[in-house]
Amino acid sequence: MAKGPTGFSLGIVYYREEDGRWLADIPALPGVTAYGRTRRQATAAVQALALRLIADRLEHGEAVPGPMNVSFIAA
């Protein structure tokens, strides 16, 4: 019996800029970083960017980080 994907999590690291903006970064995906006025906006932006990057890699037959059951966790 075949097993489905076990999934993986992408950790999000947050930084607060001096001007109050939030920066969300996914270290497992270099270059996937996004700003937001709030932590929630930064989270949504970085998740969308990560999904776009993963989709692009899949479309071009490139390596992706693990099975494709994606969830995000705050680090």
Secondary structure, 3 states (H helix, E strand, C coil): CCCCCCCEEEEEEEEECCCCCEEEECCCCCCCEEEECCHHHHHHHHHHHHHHHHHHHHHCCCCCCCCCCEEEEEC
